[in-house]
Amino acid sequence: MKNSLLLIVVLTVIAIACNKDKFTTEPKVEVKSISPGTVASGDVITLASKYTDDEGDLDSVYVVYKWYNGTAVVKNDTFRYPFSMLQLPSDLRQAELNVTFEYNTNNNAELLPLPGVSLRDTSATFGLVLIDKAKHRSNYSESAKIRLKKP
């Protein structure tokens, strides 16, 4: 009896552990890093992340910008970009995803402009949410804080 109960517990733990890595209908995103740590006017910010989506039908990328005054959020904006703007094949079930921004300029058409530039030194975080064609929403994943230097 004791051995059969132990076997059931072990099989249950294995089944749960195996299901954690499965693809889901809802996209999943994880921000891995953001660089550089201090950004001046004209610098390029890279938000490195990865995603999974069972159907590979991503439609939109929502980028959430949060500006801080110490620990308090003083500005919070969300911007939608079409997934095609990232120039990744549309049918990938998983991929590394780099979203790049240009701080305080709009010189490069391949980079996303970073609106809402602060008039003083501040810190900021950047988060991602993915939406697929069936309107399934991913989890929210946010970067560490970086320093934005005033223009």
Phi and psi in degrees as a GROMACS rama.xvg file:
@    title "Ramachandran Plot"
@    xaxis  label "Phi"
@    yaxis  label "Psi"
@TYPE xy
-63.3642  -40.329  LYS-2
-67.9927  -38.6229  ASN-3
-68.357  -36.8278  SER-4
-65.758  -42.168  LEU-5
-62.6019  -41.8322  LEU-6
-61.6711  -43.0052  LEU-7
-62.9637  -43.1917  ILE-8
-63.283  -45.0081  VAL-9
-63.2224  -44.5785  VAL-10
-64.2512  -37.5087  LEU-11
-64.8064  -44.4674  THR-12
-62.5075  -42.2526  VAL-13
-63.8505  -44.1364  ILE-14
-62.0878  -41.9385  ALA-15
-66.8165  -42.9083  ILE-16
-63.9432  -39.378  ALA-17
-68.355  -35.304  CYS-18
-73.5132  -17.4347  ASN-19
-64.6558  -29.5296  LYS-20
-93.2923  -0.846198  ASP-21
-72.2007  149.896  LYS-22
-71.2645  149.444  PHE-23
-123.743  162.375  THR-24
-62.5479  -40.447  THR-25
-75.6379  131.452  GLU-26
-61.3007  153.727  PRO-27
-125.968  138.004  LYS-28
-132.774  145.871  VAL-29
-138.667  117.305  GLU-30
-75.5133  123.472  VAL-31
-91.9612  -41.6625  LYS-32
-163.805  166.52  SER-33
-137.964  140.098  ILE-34
-149.52  152.012  SER-35
-77.7497  174.1  PRO-36
-77.3601  -26.6742  GLY-37
-127.027  129.729  THR-38
-122.08  130.347  VAL-39
-109.804  167.994  ALA-40
-53.9409  130.288  SER-41
90.3842  -9.78962  GLY-42
-72.6669  154.259  ASP-43
-99.7707  129.468  VAL-44
-103.9  131.653  ILE-45
-116.5  121.931  THR-46
-103.914  102.894  LEU-47
-90.5871  131.192  ALA-48
-149.777  177.7  SER-49
-140.508  156.116  LYS-50
-142.012  161.319  TYR-51
-134.833  147.977  THR-52
-156.547  120.39  ASP-53
-57.1791  -43.0585  ASP-54
-86.7641  -15.5548  GLU-55
64.7902  36.5734  GLY-56
-118.811  45.2378  ASP-57
-66.97  140.851  LEU-58
-117.291  -42.823  ASP-59
-137.255  150.856  SER-60
-119.689  122.791  VAL-61
-103.408  125.365  TYR-62
-107.845  125.932  VAL-63
-105.983  120.271  VAL-64
-102.665  132.802  TYR-65
-127.9  121.446  LYS-66
-100.828  140.758  TRP-67
-117.998  149.763  TYR-68
-118.915  92.1035  ASN-69
72.9719  -114.985  GLY-70
-103.672  -7.91048  THR-71
-89.3967  136.226  ALA-72
-76.4707  122.89  VAL-73
-104.784  -16.9199  VAL-74
-150.298  137.307  LYS-75
-142.578  111.257  ASN-76
-125.066  149.108  ASP-77
-125.148  131.877  THR-78
-125.643  136.94  PHE-79
-100.305  133.627  ARG-80
-128.26  143.127  TYR-81
-68.0075  142.23  PRO-82
-57.6941  -33.1593  PHE-83
-60.972  -24.2999  SER-84
-63.7099  -22.4853  MET-85
-82.7097  -4.11719  LEU-86
56.8797  41.5034  GLN-87
-109.312  149.75  LEU-88
-56.6911  140.415  PRO-89
-77.8332  -12.73  SER-90
-106.812  18.8614  ASP-91
-76.1283  135.81  LEU-92
-83.9593  -23.1413  ARG-93
-155.785  149.219  GLN-94
-169.185  161.188  ALA-95
-80.3169  141.094  GLU-96
-131.338  119.441  LEU-97
-113.654  119.872  ASN-98
-104.333  124.611  VAL-99
-116.047  139.892  THR-100
-126.214  155.567  PHE-101
-113.738  121.454  GLU-102
-83.5174  120.774  TYR-103
66.6859  19.5965  ASN-104
-145.068  169.848  THR-105
-139.737  48.1587  ASN-106
-85.9818  -24.913  ASN-107
-115.957  115.494  ASN-108
-67.0183  -18.8893  ALA-109
-83.2073  -14.6175  GLU-110
-102.546  148.369  LEU-111
-76.6468  132.632  LEU-112
-70.4108  148.804  PRO-113
-103.697  97.1799  LEU-114
-76.7401  168.407  PRO-115
74.0041  38.2166  GLY-116
-63.0382  135.484  VAL-117
-75.828  146.673  SER-118
-88.426  4.23981  LEU-119
-145.766  167.658  ARG-120
-60.3432  138.662  ASP-121
-155.178  178.967  THR-122
-119.38  160.351  SER-123
-150.07  156.078  ALA-124
-126.343  159.262  THR-125
-131.48  132.542  PHE-126
-124.011  160.864  GLY-127
-127.526  143.014  LEU-128
-135.756  133.504  VAL-129
-109.216  143.591  LEU-130
-125.226  133.593  ILE-131
-96.2996  178.145  ASP-132
-65.0898  -23.8178  LYS-133
-88.3274  9.05658  ALA-134
68.767  21.9857  LYS-135
-74.7507  136.44  HIS-136
-105.589  137.027  ARG-137
-78.6282  175.588  SER-138
-67.1443  169.037  ASN-139
-102.098  131.891  TYR-140
-130.424  134.058  SER-141
-122.326  148.448  GLU-142
-79.0674  171.027  SER-143
-71.7249  166.379  ALA-144
-73.6287  144.074  LYS-145
-124.619  163.502  ILE-146
-98.7694  128.896  ARG-147
-105.781  118.842  LEU-148
-85.2887  141.442  LYS-149
-62.3038  148.331  LYS-150
